Amino acid sequence: MSKFKISSGFTEQERPDIARLYWQAFSAKLGRLLGPTPRALAFFEHIISPDFALVARSPAGKVIGVAGFKTAEGALTGGGLRELSQYYGWLGASWRAPFLHLLERDLAENTLLMDGICVDAAARGLGVGTALLDAIKAHAQSRNLAHVRLDVIDINPRARALYLREGFIAAAPQHVGPLRWLFGFSTSTPMTWTVDHTCRIAAN
């Protein structure tokens, strides 16, 4: 696979592929909360929005990566209590919703908030993650925003290393305390990249 293309959005037919990639990337973090896998995949396939996704595809058109983002208008993984209840029942939704809310990050003025970056395991090492991150930066630049912000958990050192190489600055880690047994991680580190409007970023 020598080349790949990144573009905005995805088709209805690609929903299962996007949901699978998202779960592949974040099941370690969300598995105890949203498992089992078949139910989680069905839930994400329903709630994901193409309006907040940048998607990498192979020359054959296969989805190999996705970067989501969040704005005041919505997010890649939206959904609330009603959507949760469709897949987990009202009782299951009632206890899951408060914990999911703890993972929510507030939007900041003039900042693009990332809502996950996922690369297919078979496509790792090809530069897909870096290209998706460049596309996110270019998207923020095109919207005349000042910053891109994300959070990286302590069990994902590979992602943290990528963000540091790409110029993101880490803030103090935030500890989840006893909830680490549920979320599968102990700390989450906010990282911010400042948009340089004097230099045009070329997206893939």
Backbone as JSON Lines, residues from 0, in Angstrom:
{"i":0,"aa":"M","n":[0.85,-1.18,0.0],"ca":[0.0,0.0,0.0],"c":[0.89,1.23,0.0]}
{"i":1,"aa":"S","n":[1.04,1.84,-1.18],"ca":[1.98,2.94,-1.3],"c":[1.36,4.3,-1.08]}
{"i":2,"aa":"K","n":[0.05,4.41,-1.28],"ca":[-0.6,5.71,-1.16],"c":[-1.94,5.53,-0.47]}
{"i":3,"aa":"F","n":[-2.42,6.62,0.11],"ca":[-3.77,6.65,0.66],"c":[-4.29,8.06,0.53]}
{"i":4,"aa":"K","n":[-5.58,8.21,0.6],"ca":[-6.22,9.5,0.4],"c":[-7.07,9.84,1.62]}
{"i":5,"aa":"I","n":[-7.06,11.1,2.01],"ca":[-7.86,11.55,3.14],"c":[-8.9,12.54,2.67]}
{"i":6,"aa":"S","n":[-10.13,12.33,3.09],"ca":[-11.21,13.25,2.72],"c":[-12.21,13.34,3.87]}
{"i":7,"aa":"S","n":[-13.1,14.3,3.78],"ca":[-14.09,14.52,4.84],"c":[-15.26,13.56,4.68]}
{"i":8,"aa":"G","n":[-15.74,13.07,5.82],"ca":[-16.97,12.29,5.84],"c":[-16.83,10.85,5.41]}
{"i":9,"aa":"F","n":[-17.93,10.11,5.52],"ca":[-17.98,8.72,5.1],"c":[-19.4,8.39,4.66]}
{"i":10,"aa":"T","n":[-19.52,7.31,3.91],"ca":[-20.82,6.9,3.39],"c":[-21.55,6.02,4.4]}
{"i":11,"aa":"E","n":[-22.84,5.8,4.15],"ca":[-23.61,4.92,5.02],"c":[-23.04,3.51,5.0]}
{"i":12,"aa":"Q","n":[-22.54,3.09,3.84],"ca":[-21.97,1.75,3.71],"c":[-20.68,1.6,4.52]}
{"i":13,"aa":"E","n":[-20.02,2.72,4.8],"ca":[-18.76,2.67,5.55],"c":[-18.94,2.76,7.06]}
{"i":14,"aa":"R","n":[-20.18,2.94,7.51],"ca":[-20.42,3.05,8.94],"c":[-19.85,1.88,9.74]}
{"i":15,"aa":"P","n":[-20.07,0.63,9.31],"ca":[-19.5,-0.48,10.09],"c":[-17.98,-0.43,10.17]}
{"i":16,"aa":"D","n":[-17.32,0.0,9.1],"ca":[-15.86,0.09,9.11],"c":[-15.38,1.16,10.08]}
{"i":17,"aa":"I","n":[-16.05,2.32,10.1],"ca":[-15.67,3.39,11.01],"c":[-15.89,2.96,12.46]}
{"i":18,"aa":"A","n":[-17.03,2.33,12.73],"ca":[-17.32,1.86,14.09],"c":[-16.29,0.82,14.53]}
{"i":19,"aa":"R","n":[-15.92,-0.07,13.62],"ca":[-14.94,-1.11,13.96],"c":[-13.6,-0.48,14.3]}
{"i":20,"aa":"L","n":[-13.15,0.5,13.5],"ca":[-11.88,1.17,13.78],"c":[-11.92,1.89,15.11]}
{"i":21,"aa":"Y","n":[-13.03,2.56,15.39],"ca":[-13.13,3.31,16.65],"c":[-13.06,2.36,17.83]}
{"i":22,"aa":"W","n":[-13.77,1.25,17.74],"ca":[-13.76,0.28,18.84],"c":[-12.39,-0.39,18.96]}
{"i":23,"aa":"Q","n":[-11.75,-0.65,17.83],"ca":[-10.41,-1.22,17.85],"c":[-9.45,-0.32,18.61]}
{"i":24,"aa":"A","n":[-9.6,1.0,18.43],"ca":[-8.7,1.95,19.08],"c":[-9.05,2.2,20.54]}
{"i":25,"aa":"F","n":[-10.33,2.14,20.9],"ca":[-10.73,2.6,22.23],"c":[-11.41,1.54,23.09]}
{"i":26,"aa":"S","n":[-11.39,0.29,22.67],"ca":[-12.03,-0.75,23.48],"c":[-11.3,-0.95,24.82]}
{"i":27,"aa":"A","n":[-9.98,-0.72,24.84],"ca":[-9.25,-0.86,26.11],"c":[-9.74,0.18,27.12]}
{"i":28,"aa":"K","n":[-10.18,1.31,26.63],"ca":[-10.66,2.4,27.48],"c":[-12.14,2.25,27.81]}
{"i":29,"aa":"L","n":[-12.92,1.76,26.85],"ca":[-14.37,1.74,26.99],"c":[-14.97,0.35,27.11]}
{"i":30,"aa":"G","n":[-14.14,-0.68,27.04],"ca":[-14.64,-2.05,26.98],"c":[-15.51,-2.44,28.16]}
{"i":31,"aa":"R","n":[-15.09,-2.1,29.38],"ca":[-15.87,-2.47,30.56],"c":[-17.17,-1.68,30.64]}
{"i":32,"aa":"L","n":[-17.17,-0.51,30.02],"ca":[-18.34,0.36,30.09],"c":[-19.35,0.09,28.99]}
{"i":33,"aa":"L","n":[-18.88,-0.2,27.79],"ca":[-19.77,-0.32,26.64],"c":[-19.79,-1.7,26.01]}
{"i":34,"aa":"G","n":[-18.97,-2.64,26.53],"ca":[-19.02,-3.99,26.01],"c":[-20.36,-4.65,26.31]}
{"i":35,"aa":"P","n":[-20.6,-5.83,25.71],"ca":[-19.71,-6.62,24.87],"c":[-19.53,-6.02,23.48]}
{"i":36,"aa":"T","n":[-18.54,-6.51,22.76],"ca":[-18.16,-5.92,21.48],"c":[-19.31,-5.81,20.48]}
{"i":37,"aa":"P","n":[-20.12,-6.84,20.23],"ca":[-21.19,-6.69,19.23],"c":[-22.15,-5.54,19.55]}
{"i":38,"aa":"R","n":[-22.47,-5.38,20.83],"ca":[-23.38,-4.3,21.21],"c":[-22.71,-2.94,21.06]}
{"i":39,"aa":"A","n":[-21.43,-2.86,21.44],"ca":[-20.69,-1.6,21.3],"c":[-20.58,-1.2,19.83]}
{"i":40,"aa":"L","n":[-20.29,-2.17,18.96],"ca":[-20.18,-1.86,17.54],"c":[-21.5,-1.35,16.98]}
{"i":41,"aa":"A","n":[-22.6,-1.98,17.39],"ca":[-23.92,-1.54,16.92],"c":[-24.22,-0.12,17.41]}
{"i":42,"aa":"F","n":[-23.85,0.16,18.66],"ca":[-24.07,1.48,19.23],"c":[-23.29,2.54,18.48]}
{"i":43,"aa":"F","n":[-21.99,2.31,18.27],"ca":[-21.17,3.3,17.59],"c":[-21.57,3.45,16.13]}
{"i":44,"aa":"E","n":[-21.95,2.36,15.49],"ca":[-22.38,2.45,14.1],"c":[-23.59,3.37,13.98]}
{"i":45,"aa":"H","n":[-24.43,3.38,15.01],"ca":[-25.63,4.22,15.0],"c":[-25.31,5.69,15.26]}
{"i":46,"aa":"I","n":[-24.4,5.97,16.2],"ca":[-24.24,7.35,16.65],"c":[-23.19,8.16,15.89]}
{"i":47,"aa":"I","n":[-22.24,7.51,15.2],"ca":[-21.17,8.27,14.56],"c":[-21.72,9.18,13.46]}
{"i":48,"aa":"S","n":[-21.09,10.34,13.33],"ca":[-21.55,11.34,12.36],"c":[-20.46,11.63,11.33]}
{"i":49,"aa":"P","n":[-20.78,11.54,10.04],"ca":[-19.79,11.83,9.0],"c":[-19.39,13.29,8.93]}
{"i":50,"aa":"D","n":[-20.19,14.16,9.53],"ca":[-19.9,15.6,9.48],"c":[-18.69,15.99,10.31]}
{"i":51,"aa":"F","n":[-18.23,15.07,11.17],"ca":[-17.13,15.38,12.08],"c":[-16.04,14.33,11.98]}
{"i":52,"aa":"A","n":[-15.78,13.9,10.73],"ca":[-14.78,12.85,10.51],"c":[-13.92,13.16,9.3]}
{"i":53,"aa":"L","n":[-12.63,12.87,9.42],"ca":[-11.7,12.88,8.31],"c":[-11.24,11.43,8.14]}
{"i":54,"aa":"V","n":[-11.38,10.89,6.93],"ca":[-11.21,9.45,6.71],"c":[-10.09,9.17,5.72]}
{"i":55,"aa":"A","n":[-9.22,8.24,6.09],"ca":[-8.15,7.8,5.19],"c":[-8.59,6.51,4.51]}
{"i":56,"aa":"R","n":[-8.38,6.45,3.19],"ca":[-8.75,5.27,2.41],"c":[-7.57,4.81,1.58]}
{"i":57,"aa":"S","n":[-7.48,3.49,1.4],"ca":[-6.45,2.9,0.56],"c":[-6.76,3.18,-0.9]}
{"i":58,"aa":"P","n":[-5.8,2.9,-1.81],"ca":[-6.08,3.08,-3.24],"c":[-7.3,2.28,-3.72]}
{"i":59,"aa":"A","n":[-7.6,1.17,-3.03],"ca":[-8.76,0.36,-3.39],"c":[-10.05,0.89,-2.77]}
{"i":60,"aa":"G","n":[-9.95,1.96,-1.99],"ca":[-11.13,2.56,-1.39],"c":[-11.5,2.02,-0.02]}
{"i":61,"aa":"K","n":[-10.64,1.18,0.57],"ca":[-10.91,0.63,1.89],"c":[-10.59,1.66,2.97]}
{"i":62,"aa":"V","n":[-11.46,1.78,3.96],"ca":[-11.22,2.67,5.09],"c":[-10.09,2.1,5.94]}
{"i":63,"aa":"I","n":[-9.03,2.9,6.13],"ca":[-7.89,2.43,6.92],"c":[-7.59,3.34,8.11]}
{"i":64,"aa":"G","n":[-8.31,4.43,8.23],"ca":[-8.09,5.32,9.36],"c":[-9.16,6.39,9.44]}
{"i":65,"aa":"V","n":[-9.37,6.91,10.62],"ca":[-10.34,7.99,10.81],"c":[-9.88,8.88,11.95]}
{"i":66,"aa":"A","n":[-10.07,10.17,11.77],"ca":[-9.83,11.15,12.83],"c":[-11.14,11.89,13.05]}
{"i":67,"aa":"G","n":[-11.61,11.88,14.29],"ca":[-12.84,12.59,14.61],"c":[-12.55,13.89,15.32]}
{"i":68,"aa":"F","n":[-13.5,14.8,15.27],"ca":[-13.34,16.06,15.99],"c":[-14.7,16.5,16.52]}
{"i":69,"aa":"K","n":[-14.64,17.44,17.45],"ca":[-15.84,17.92,18.14],"c":[-15.9,19.43,18.08]}
{"i":70,"aa":"T","n":[-17.08,19.95,17.78],"ca":[-17.33,21.38,17.78],"c":[-18.64,21.63,18.52]}
{"i":71,"aa":"A","n":[-19.04,22.89,18.56],"ca":[-20.31,23.22,19.19],"c":[-21.49,22.61,18.43]}
{"i":72,"aa":"E","n":[-21.26,22.26,17.16],"ca":[-22.33,21.69,16.34],"c":[-22.49,20.19,16.52]}
{"i":73,"aa":"G","n":[-21.49,19.52,17.05],"ca":[-21.58,18.07,17.22],"c":[-20.21,17.43,17.28]}
{"i":74,"aa":"A","n":[-20.2,16.08,17.18],"ca":[-18.96,15.32,17.3],"c":[-19.07,14.02,16.52]}
{"i":75,"aa":"L","n":[-17.92,13.4,16.27],"ca":[-17.92,12.1,15.62],"c":[-18.76,11.11,16.4]}
{"i":76,"aa":"T","n":[-18.56,11.05,17.71],"ca":[-19.31,10.13,18.56],"c":[-20.25,10.91,19.45]}
{"i":77,"aa":"G","n":[-21.37,11.31,18.89],"ca":[-22.38,12.0,19.67],"c":[-23.26,10.98,20.39]}
{"i":78,"aa":"G","n":[-24.5,11.34,20.61],"ca":[-25.41,10.42,21.27],"c":[-25.51,10.69,22.75]}
{"i":79,"aa":"G","n":[-26.66,10.34,23.3],"ca":[-26.9,10.57,24.71],"c":[-27.69,9.43,25.31]}
{"i":80,"aa":"L","n":[-28.49,9.75,26.33],"ca":[-29.23,8.73,27.07],"c":[-30.19,7.96,26.17]}
{"i":81,"aa":"R","n":[-30.85,8.66,25.27],"ca":[-31.82,7.98,24.39],"c":[-31.13,6.95,23.51]}
{"i":82,"aa":"E","n":[-29.99,7.33,22.92],"ca":[-29.26,6.4,22.06],"c":[-28.69,5.22,22.86]}
{"i":83,"aa":"L","n":[-28.18,5.52,24.05],"ca":[-27.68,4.45,24.91],"c":[-28.79,3.45,25.23]}
{"i":84,"aa":"S","n":[-29.97,3.95,25.52],"ca":[-31.08,3.07,25.92],"c":[-31.51,2.15,24.79]}
{"i":85,"aa":"Q","n":[-31.3,2.57,23.54],"ca":[-31.67,1.73,22.41],"c":[-30.85,0.45,22.36]}
{"i":86,"aa":"Y","n":[-29.63,0.51,22.87],"ca":[-28.72,-0.63,22.76],"c":[-28.41,-1.29,24.11]}
{"i":87,"aa":"Y","n":[-28.63,-0.57,25.21],"ca":[-28.32,-1.11,26.53],"c":[-29.53,-1.15,27.46]}
{"i":88,"aa":"G","n":[-30.69,-0.72,26.95],"ca":[-31.87,-0.66,27.79],"c":[-31.81,0.53,28.73]}
{"i":89,"aa":"W","n":[-32.97,0.9,29.29],"ca":[-33.0,2.08,30.15],"c":[-32.18,1.88,31.42]}
{"i":90,"aa":"L","n":[-32.22,0.66,31.97],"ca":[-31.43,0.41,33.17],"c":[-29.94,0.48,32.87]}
{"i":91,"aa":"G","n":[-29.51,-0.16,31.77],"ca":[-28.11,-0.13,31.39],"c":[-27.64,1.27,31.03]}
{"i":92,"aa":"A","n":[-28.52,2.04,30.38],"ca":[-28.17,3.41,30.0],"c":[-28.06,4.31,31.22]}
{"i":93,"aa":"S","n":[-28.91,4.06,32.24],"ca":[-28.96,4.96,33.39],"c":[-27.67,4.94,34.21]}
{"i":94,"aa":"W","n":[-26.97,3.8,34.26],"ca":[-25.72,3.79,35.0],"c":[-24.52,4.09,34.11]}
{"i":95,"aa":"R","n":[-24.64,3.8,32.8],"ca":[-23.52,4.08,31.9],"c":[-23.37,5.57,31.61]}
{"i":96,"aa":"A","n":[-24.49,6.26,31.45],"ca":[-24.46,7.67,31.05],"c":[-23.63,8.55,31.98]}
{"i":97,"aa":"P","n":[-23.77,8.44,33.32],"ca":[-22.95,9.31,34.19],"c":[-21.45,9.06,34.05]}
{"i":98,"aa":"F","n":[-21.07,7.79,33.85],"ca":[-19.65,7.49,33.69],"c":[-19.12,8.02,32.36]}
{"i":99,"aa":"L","n":[-19.93,7.89,31.3],"ca":[-19.51,8.45,30.01],"c":[-19.37,9.95,30.09]}
{"i":100,"aa":"H","n":[-20.23,10.57,30.88],"ca":[-20.17,12.02,31.04],"c":[-18.84,12.44,31.67]}
{"i":101,"aa":"L","n":[-18.29,11.59,32.53],"ca":[-17.01,11.9,33.16],"c":[-15.87,11.96,32.14]}
{"i":102,"aa":"L","n":[-16.05,11.27,31.02],"ca":[-15.03,11.27,29.97],"c":[-15.18,12.43,29.0]}
{"i":103,"aa":"E","n":[-16.3,13.14,29.1],"ca":[-16.53,14.27,28.2],"c":[-15.57,15.41,28.51]}
{"i":104,"aa":"R","n":[-15.12,16.09,27.46],"ca":[-14.24,17.24,27.63],"c":[-14.95,18.48,27.13]}
{"i":105,"aa":"D","n":[-14.87,19.54,27.91],"ca":[-15.54,20.78,27.55],"c":[-14.88,21.43,26.34]}
{"i":106,"aa":"L","n":[-15.7,22.01,25.5],"ca":[-15.18,22.77,24.37],"c":[-14.59,24.08,24.86]}
{"i":107,"aa":"A","n":[-13.5,24.49,24.25],"ca":[-12.87,25.76,24.58],"c":[-12.99,26.7,23.38]}
{"i":108,"aa":"E","n":[-13.07,27.97,23.66],"ca":[-13.21,28.96,22.59],"c":[-12.0,28.91,21.66]}
{"i":109,"aa":"N","n":[-12.27,28.97,20.35],"ca":[-11.22,29.05,19.34],"c":[-10.34,27.8,19.29]}
{"i":110,"aa":"T","n":[-10.89,26.65,19.71],"ca":[-10.13,25.42,19.78],"c":[-10.9,24.27,19.12]}
{"i":111,"aa":"L","n":[-10.2,23.49,18.3],"ca":[-10.78,22.28,17.72],"c":[-10.45,21.12,18.66]}
{"i":112,"aa":"L","n":[-11.46,20.43,19.13],"ca":[-11.26,19.32,20.06],"c":[-11.31,18.01,19.28]}
{"i":113,"aa":"M","n":[-10.24,17.24,19.36],"ca":[-10.2,15.96,18.68],"c":[-11.09,14.95,19.39]}
{"i":114,"aa":"D","n":[-11.76,14.11,18.61],"ca":[-12.67,13.1,19.14],"c":[-12.21,11.72,18.69]}
{"i":115,"aa":"G","n":[-10.9,11.49,18.84],"ca":[-10.35,10.18,18.52],"c":[-9.64,10.13,17.18]}
{"i":116,"aa":"I","n":[-8.55,9.38,17.13],"ca":[-7.83,9.11,15.89],"c":[-7.52,7.61,15.88]}
{"i":117,"aa":"C","n":[-7.9,6.94,14.81],"ca":[-7.83,5.47,14.75],"c":[-7.23,5.04,13.42]}
{"i":118,"aa":"V","n":[-6.32,4.07,13.48],"ca":[-5.69,3.53,12.28],"c":[-5.84,2.02,12.3]}
{"i":119,"aa":"D","n":[-6.25,1.44,11.19],"ca":[-6.38,0.0,11.1],"c":[-5.04,-0.66,11.41]}
{"i":120,"aa":"A","n":[-5.09,-1.75,12.18],"ca":[-3.87,-2.43,12.59],"c":[-3.02,-2.84,11.39]}
{"i":121,"aa":"A","n":[-3.67,-3.21,10.28],"ca":[-2.94,-3.66,9.1],"c":[-2.26,-2.5,8.36]}
{"i":122,"aa":"A","n":[-2.64,-1.27,8.69],"ca":[-2.09,-0.1,7.99],"c":[-1.13,0.7,8.85]}
{"i":123,"aa":"R","n":[-0.8,0.21,10.03],"ca":[0.11,0.95,10.89],"c":[1.53,0.9,10.34]}
{"i":124,"aa":"G","n":[2.25,1.98,10.57],"ca":[3.61,2.1,10.06],"c":[3.69,2.7,8.68]}
{"i":125,"aa":"L","n":[2.54,3.07,8.11],"ca":[2.51,3.65,6.77],"c":[2.37,5.18,6.78]}
{"i":126,"aa":"G","n":[2.32,5.75,7.98],"ca":[2.18,7.2,8.09],"c":[0.74,7.68,8.08]}
{"i":127,"aa":"V","n":[-0.22,6.75,8.24],"ca":[-1.63,7.14,8.2],"c":[-1.98,8.04,9.38]}
{"i":128,"aa":"G","n":[-1.51,7.68,10.58],"ca":[-1.82,8.49,11.75],"c":[-1.28,9.9,11.64]}
{"i":129,"aa":"T","n":[-0.06,10.03,11.16],"ca":[0.54,11.35,10.99],"c":[-0.23,12.16,9.95]}
{"i":130,"aa":"A","n":[-0.63,11.51,8.85],"ca":[-1.38,12.2,7.8],"c":[-2.74,12.66,8.31]}
{"i":131,"aa":"L","n":[-3.4,11.82,9.11],"ca":[-4.69,12.21,9.68],"c":[-4.52,13.4,10.64]}
{"i":132,"aa":"L","n":[-3.44,13.39,11.4],"ca":[-3.19,14.5,12.32],"c":[-2.92,15.78,11.53]}
{"i":133,"aa":"D","n":[-2.18,15.68,10.43],"ca":[-1.95,16.84,9.57],"c":[-3.28,17.36,9.0]}
{"i":134,"aa":"A","n":[-4.16,16.43,8.66],"ca":[-5.47,16.83,8.12],"c":[-6.3,17.55,9.18]}
{"i":135,"aa":"I","n":[-6.21,17.09,10.42],"ca":[-6.9,17.76,11.52],"c":[-6.34,19.17,11.7]}
{"i":136,"aa":"K","n":[-5.02,19.3,11.66],"ca":[-4.39,20.61,11.78],"c":[-4.84,21.54,10.65]}
{"i":137,"aa":"A","n":[-4.87,21.01,9.43],"ca":[-5.28,21.81,8.28],"c":[-6.74,22.23,8.41]}
{"i":138,"aa":"H","n":[-7.56,21.33,8.96],"ca":[-8.97,21.65,9.16],"c":[-9.13,22.78,10.17]}
{"i":139,"aa":"A","n":[-8.37,22.72,11.25],"ca":[-8.41,23.79,12.25],"c":[-7.95,25.11,11.65]}
{"i":140,"aa":"Q","n":[-6.9,25.02,10.83],"ca":[-6.38,26.22,10.18],"c":[-7.41,26.82,9.23]}
{"i":141,"aa":"S","n":[-8.11,25.96,8.49],"ca":[-9.12,26.44,7.54],"c":[-10.3,27.11,8.23]}
{"i":142,"aa":"R","n":[-10.52,26.73,9.48],"ca":[-11.61,27.34,10.26],"c":[-11.14,28.55,11.07]}
{"i":143,"aa":"N","n":[-9.87,28.94,10.86],"ca":[-9.28,30.08,11.56],"c":[-9.31,29.91,13.08]}
{"i":144,"aa":"L","n":[-9.1,28.66,13.52],"ca":[-9.02,28.4,14.95],"c":[-7.59,28.56,15.43]}
{"i":145,"aa":"A","n":[-7.43,28.72,16.73],"ca":[-6.1,28.99,17.29],"c":[-5.4,27.73,17.8]}
{"i":146,"aa":"H","n":[-6.18,26.71,18.19],"ca":[-5.58,25.55,18.82],"c":[-6.29,24.26,18.4]}
{"i":147,"aa":"V","n":[-5.55,23.15,18.51],"ca":[-6.12,21.81,18.45],"c":[-5.81,21.17,19.79]}
{"i":148,"aa":"R","n":[-6.83,20.57,20.4],"ca":[-6.63,19.94,21.71],"c":[-7.07,18.49,21.66]}
{"i":149,"aa":"L","n":[-6.37,17.66,22.4],"ca":[-6.73,16.25,22.53],"c":[-6.33,15.78,23.92]}
{"i":150,"aa":"D","n":[-6.76,14.58,24.27],"ca":[-6.36,13.96,25.52],"c":[-5.83,12.57,25.21]}
{"i":151,"aa":"V","n":[-4.71,12.21,25.8],"ca":[-4.12,10.89,25.56],"c":[-3.98,10.18,26.9]}
{"i":152,"aa":"I","n":[-4.36,8.89,26.93],"ca":[-4.33,8.14,28.18],"c":[-2.99,7.42,28.35]}
{"i":153,"aa":"D","n":[-2.71,7.06,29.58],"ca":[-1.38,6.52,29.9],"c":[-1.11,5.15,29.29]}
{"i":154,"aa":"I","n":[-2.14,4.45,28.85],"ca":[-1.92,3.13,28.25],"c":[-1.71,3.22,26.75]}
{"i":155,"aa":"N","n":[-1.57,4.43,26.24],"ca":[-1.37,4.63,24.8],"c":[-0.11,5.46,24.54]}
{"i":156,"aa":"P","n":[1.07,4.95,24.93],"ca":[2.31,5.72,24.76],"c":[2.65,5.97,23.3]}
{"i":157,"aa":"R","n":[2.24,5.09,22.4],"ca":[2.52,5.28,20.98],"c":[1.86,6.55,20.46]}
{"i":158,"aa":"A","n":[0.6,6.77,20.85],"ca":[-0.1,7.98,20.43],"c":[0.54,9.22,21.04]}
{"i":159,"aa":"R","n":[0.9,9.14,22.31],"ca":[1.54,10.29,22.97],"c":[2.84,10.66,22.25]}
{"i":160,"aa":"A","n":[3.62,9.66,21.87],"ca":[4.87,9.93,21.16],"c":[4.61,10.62,19.82]}
{"i":161,"aa":"L","n":[3.57,10.18,19.12],"ca":[3.21,10.82,17.85],"c":[2.85,12.28,18.07]}
{"i":162,"aa":"Y","n":[2.02,12.56,19.07],"ca":[1.58,13.93,19.3],"c":[2.75,14.83,19.7]}
{"i":163,"aa":"L","n":[3.65,14.31,20.48],"ca":[4.82,15.1,20.86],"c":[5.68,15.42,19.63]}
{"i":164,"aa":"R","n":[5.86,14.42,18.75],"ca":[6.63,14.66,17.52],"c":[5.96,15.71,16.64]}
{"i":165,"aa":"E","n":[4.64,15.76,16.7],"ca":[3.89,16.69,15.86],"c":[3.68,18.05,16.5]}
{"i":166,"aa":"G","n":[4.38,18.31,17.6],"ca":[4.38,19.65,18.16],"c":[3.33,19.93,19.23]}
{"i":167,"aa":"F","n":[2.64,18.89,19.7],"ca":[1.67,19.09,20.78],"c":[2.4,19.25,22.12]}
{"i":168,"aa":"I","n":[1.87,20.12,22.96],"ca":[2.45,20.39,24.27],"c":[1.56,19.75,25.34]}
{"i":169,"aa":"A","n":[2.18,18.95,26.2],"ca":[1.43,18.24,27.24],"c":[1.25,19.1,28.47]}
{"i":170,"aa":"A","n":[0.04,19.05,29.03],"ca":[-0.24,19.7,30.31],"c":[-0.11,18.65,31.42]}
{"i":171,"aa":"A","n":[-0.43,19.02,32.63],"ca":[-0.34,18.1,33.76],"c":[-1.36,16.97,33.6]}
{"i":172,"aa":"P","n":[-0.94,15.73,33.86],"ca":[-1.88,14.6,33.77],"c":[-3.03,14.75,34.75]}
{"i":173,"aa":"Q","n":[-4.19,14.24,34.34],"ca":[-5.37,14.24,35.2],"c":[-5.64,12.8,35.65]}
{"i":174,"aa":"H","n":[-5.75,12.58,36.94],"ca":[-5.92,11.25,37.49],"c":[-7.41,10.91,37.63]}
{"i":175,"aa":"V","n":[-7.75,9.67,37.31],"ca":[-9.14,9.23,37.42],"c":[-9.42,8.53,38.75]}
{"i":176,"aa":"G","n":[-8.38,8.32,39.55],"ca":[-8.56,7.73,40.87],"c":[-9.09,6.31,40.8]}
{"i":177,"aa":"P","n":[-10.02,5.97,41.7],"ca":[-10.52,4.6,41.76],"c":[-11.29,4.16,40.52]}
{"i":178,"aa":"L","n":[-11.67,5.11,39.67],"ca":[-12.39,4.74,38.44],"c":[-11.49,4.07,37.41]}
{"i":179,"aa":"R","n":[-10.22,3.94,37.72],"ca":[-9.31,3.28,36.77],"c":[-9.72,1.82,36.53]}
{"i":180,"aa":"W","n":[-10.4,1.21,37.49],"ca":[-10.83,-0.18,37.31],"c":[-11.89,-0.27,36.23]}
{"i":181,"aa":"L","n":[-12.65,0.82,36.04],"ca":[-13.71,0.83,35.03],"c":[-13.19,1.28,33.67]}
{"i":182,"aa":"F","n":[-12.36,2.34,33.67],"ca":[-11.91,2.92,32.41],"c":[-10.67,2.25,31.84]}
{"i":183,"aa":"G","n":[-9.93,1.51,32.66],"ca":[-8.76,0.81,32.16],"c":[-7.52,1.67,32.04]}
{"i":184,"aa":"F","n":[-7.56,2.89,32.56],"ca":[-6.37,3.75,32.56],"c":[-6.36,4.56,33.85]}
{"i":185,"aa":"S","n":[-5.18,5.08,34.2],"ca":[-5.03,5.82,35.46],"c":[-4.98,7.33,35.27]}
{"i":186,"aa":"T","n":[-4.36,7.78,34.17],"ca":[-4.24,9.22,33.93],"c":[-4.56,9.55,32.47]}
{"i":187,"aa":"S","n":[-5.02,10.77,32.28],"ca":[-5.27,11.32,30.95],"c":[-4.56,12.66,30.86]}
{"i":188,"aa":"T","n":[-3.79,12.84,29.8],"ca":[-2.99,14.05,29.66],"c":[-3.54,14.94,28.54]}
{"i":189,"aa":"P","n":[-3.98,16.16,28.87],"ca":[-4.38,17.11,27.83],"c":[-3.15,17.57,27.04]}
{"i":190,"aa":"M","n":[-3.29,17.64,25.72],"ca":[-2.21,18.1,24.86],"c":[-2.77,19.11,23.86]}
{"i":191,"aa":"T","n":[-2.0,20.16,23.6],"ca":[-2.47,21.25,22.75],"c":[-1.44,21.61,21.7]}
{"i":192,"aa":"W","n":[-1.93,21.85,20.49],"ca":[-1.09,22.32,19.38],"c":[-1.61,23.69,18.96]}
{"i":193,"aa":"T","n":[-0.7,24.64,18.8],"ca":[-1.06,26.0,18.41],"c":[-0.97,26.15,16.89]}
{"i":194,"aa":"V","n":[-2.06,26.61,16.29],"ca":[-2.13,26.77,14.84],"c":[-1.23,27.91,14.39]}
{"i":195,"aa":"D","n":[-0.43,27.66,13.37],"ca":[0.43,28.68,12.76],"c":[-0.25,29.16,11.48]}
{"i":196,"aa":"H","n":[-0.86,30.33,11.54],"ca":[-1.6,30.84,10.38],"c":[-0.67,31.49,9.34]}
{"i":197,"aa":"T","n":[0.61,31.55,9.63],"ca":[1.54,32.11,8.65],"c":[2.05,31.07,7.68]}
{"i":198,"aa":"C","n":[1.79,29.8,7.98],"ca":[2.28,28.69,7.15],"c":[1.12,27.77,6.81]}
{"i":199,"aa":"R","n":[0.83,27.64,5.54],"ca":[-0.28,26.79,5.09],"c":[0.07,25.32,5.21]}
{"i":200,"aa":"I","n":[-0.8,24.56,5.89],"ca":[-0.59,23.12,6.06],"c":[-1.2,22.38,4.88]}
{"i":201,"aa":"A","n":[-0.43,21.52,4.27],"ca":[-0.92,20.72,3.15],"c":[-1.47,19.4,3.66]}
{"i":202,"aa":"A","n":[-2.78,19.2,3.55],"ca":[-3.39,17.93,3.96],"c":[-3.21,16.93,2.84]}
{"i":203,"aa":"N","n":[-3.2,15.62,3.23],"ca":[-3.01,14.54,2.25],"c":[-4.16,14.56,1.24]}
